Structures are given as structure tokens and as C-alpha cells.
Amino acid sequence: MKLKNLIAPLIVGLAGGILGAFLFTHINQDNNSHNEHELVSDYFDNKSHDTQFKTVSYPSYSENMSMDFTYAAEKGLPTVVHVKTTYNQPNYTLYDFIFGTTPRNSTPIMSSGSGVIISSDGYIVTNNHVIENVEVIEIVLSNREAYPAKLVGRDATTDLALLKIEATNLPYIDYGNSDDIKIGEWVLAIGNPFNLTSTATAGIVSAKSRNINIMSDNMAIESFIQTDAAVNPGNSGGALVNTKGELIGINTAIASRTGSFVGYSFAVPVNIVRKVVADLVEFGEVQRAYLGMDLIDIDANVVKKFNIDNTEGVYVARVWQNSAGHKAGIKENDVILGINNHRINSSAELLGHTSQFRPGDEIELTIKRGKDIKKYKVIMQNKHGDTGLVKSKSIDKLGARFEPISDYEKNRLKIKNGLQVTDVVAGKFAANGIKKNFIIVKVNNNFVSKVEDLENAIQKSDGGLFIEGIYPNGSSAYYAFKL
């Protein structure tokens, strides 16, 4: 009786096992629905899937699909440098806070990033945030030679800076054309992440003209090249290189919640870099050109709200009086479809193109008005509303550059006069917390409108300054310090 009770379950179990093995074999042969990610996951979860994982087929090799980056790396690596910086962090005491004095002691803080040699005589491009407010800059080449560097100029609106070292016959990288890059194109990111010098990582161009709202400057230009090449702290200012070994961007930011690379990085397009460098070499500051219009990216909601045909182009929400756009005949409710025969589909893309021009340059905009499409010639203007080149003035004693406030800012902030801080380097302003774009309204209770007013106030002072003013966001600020 007991033997019969054992045999029956044994027979049933054996039959079930044979049937299960049969079904498993045929399902594995016929199932082609897994994607590669599922296969990888299955492989690590269950070693029995070894065979299936290893037999995944890939497209056959062709020269056009080559993933050999050795040429690009050999061209790019010698041109990327290590940028080492030092600045002194003031050690404030209670006495300093109460009496507004400058601390006597400070702690040296060291940091680093990357840079790219763009000429044989020592011009180097990096990010503005790599060298902002630093006092000492040292450049270490790929062959470990070190040089002191001086700051030629910087531009917070594009997060770019230009350095110069006294050297000759340096390896340098050729400019590519960032307008020609395509989504899916292979690229290399070269830099010094975590102080790991001369590191190259590969990825593809994931998107173009990306605006990620990462820069605090209210006039910032964000039209980044997005890639999935691994970029980490220390890569800032390094090179984004195409497979020809040409510079197509300066690596600037990552999208991360951890502070380290988690999938996407962003680079300033080289066509913007080229123009910023030319301006800094020739003028010491960037000559920014403006259309004088408020723009809105078009989506389904904008189409419905403004009764537009489709989502193509950029919607013109406002045209400023006497601006470049106004003088060209562009009107509110127009849609910008292109600039100089380049199709435009976002405000970031349009800003990326206009940032390559100077005041006085002529561009051509393709405008859709109702059902009609027409081309308009536009003469670009500076922020003061004319076509002249803008030149600020430096006061070395204060460690800052200044220029009169624009009429637009006067009207927007409802003030009658002001002198704007266009740049701050190591000096009195930086030590006392005065930041770029601050607008000085009064110095020692006297109104100021031009640099000469500030210089006169310094000469007449008894060794101290009391400065009143406003930031572009509307917040008032007051500073007092000794010279």
C-alpha cells in the first residue's frame, strides 16, 4: 500500500518534468521578443540564460560604423590641460561682521578643472566657473610642464573664459563646426575628472540646443550640445571632440542629483566659443548682439492659446520699442522659422545662433505672419540700443569692471541712474561680497552714472566707501568697506 502511494506521485512528477523541459526548450527557441536590456538583466539574475545572452546578434561591421577613437584621442589629448586654481577664503570674525572690516586672515582654497589649447602661442579656453574669483591660476600640460596663467577675459553669459600662458610651439586643437554635428554622432570628452589627468570617454550626441537653466546670469545663453559621454567634476572646461579630432564644444555641466555623472553631459558649442574667444582677444570682453524681443517656445498649449497653425518655430510675444527686431519690421504674434537659412524650433536654438554675431552685423530672419512667410533683414544691436561696440572700464583698486546701465534696465528697475558691475575678479569687491551685475546707484551718498563718478568718489573719500545699489532681480544691497 505504501509502495503504491509513492509510485503514483513519482510518475506524475517525472511526466511534469519532461513536459516542462519540452516547453522550456521550444519557448526559448521561438521567443524573440526580449530586448538587450532584458537579456542583460536575465543573465545576471539566472546563469541558465548564459547561452541566450551570448548568442545575441549585432549588425555586421562596416567602415562607416567604425568605433575606433584612437585618431581623435591622439589629436585631442595633448591639447587638453589641467587648470589648477587657488583663492583665499576670508576668515570672518564677529568684529568684522559688526564693523564691516576686511578679515586679516584667510585660508587658501585649491581647486581644479580642465582647459583646451587653441593656439600654439598659449591661448587656452576653459569655463568661467573654473576660474571665477580665483587669485592664482596654474596650467599643467599633458607632458606635466607647468606655467602660470593670466586671465585674458571671461564671459558669465556663456560660462567661458580665456587664459594665456607664455609658451610657444604648443600642440593645439582645430575648431570644428558645431552647426554641422548630428544627433547620434560619436564624440569624445577629454579632461581631468577627479584629478585623473588626460582622461577620454566616448558617447554620442544626444541632443542639440539644449537649455537646462543651470546658469544664474539673467542674460545667459544656454544652447548646449547634450551627450552621454561620461563627464565628472574636473572635466569642466575640457574638450568635446568629434571623430576627426576637431573641437566641437567645451564640456560645462552634467545632469545629476548626486554630483557625479549619471547619464548626460552638456557642452558649449564651438561656434559660440569661437566668437567669444575672438571678442576677448580683440576687446577684452564679449560684444553681445540682441534682437530686442521676448520669445516663447511653441508647444500644443501655445498653439491653442495664440491660434497658431503648428508647433514649428519660435513665437514672438513682444518686440521692444526701437529694438533691432522693431526696426526690421518684426511684430508681436510673428513666428520665427529660421535664421540665415537655418531652421529654428526653440528659443535656445535661436539664441545659440544670434550669440555668434556682434552689434552692427546683419542677419536674415524667416518670419511667418498668419499664412504668409517672408524674410526680414535685421541689423543687430548692443544692449544700449545702438550698433556700436560696448567697452567697459576697469578700476584695479576695486577688482571690477563697470559700464553705465542701459535704458532698458533703468525702465525695468524704475531707477534714474546707475553704474553696472560687468565683472568681478579678486579684489575689494569680491572680498566684500559684491557680485557681477550689481548696479551702483550711490557712492558715499552721491549719485553715480558713469565710471568717472565712481573714480571721483574714491578720490574724495577718506579711505572708505559706502555703496548703495540694486541687483537685476530687484533686491537692494548696501556695502561699506575700507580701501
Secondary structure, 3 states (H helix, E strand, C coil): CHHHHHHHHHHHHHHHHHHHHHHHHHHHHHCCCCCHHHHHHHHHHCHHHHHHHHCCCCCCCCHHHCCCCHHHHHHHHHHEEEEEEEEEEECCCHHHHHHCCCCCCEEEEEEEEEEEECCCCCEEEEEHHHHCCCCEEEEECCCCCEEECEEEEEECCCCEEEEECCCCCCCCCCECCCCCCCCCCEEEEEECHHHCCCEEEEEEEEEEEECCCCCCCCCCCCCEEEECCCCCCCCCCCEEEECCCCEEEEEEEEECCCCCCCCEEEEEEHHHHHHHHHHHHHHCCCCCCECCEEEEECCHHHHHHHCCCCCCCEEEEEECCCCHHHHHCCCCCCEEEEECCEECCCHHHHHHHHCCCCCCCEEEEEEEECCEEEEEEEECECCCCCCCCCCCEEECCCCEEEEECCHHHHHHHCCCCCEEEEEECCCHHHHCCCCCCCEEEEECCEECCCHHHHHHHHHHCCCEEEEEEECCCCCEEEEEEEC
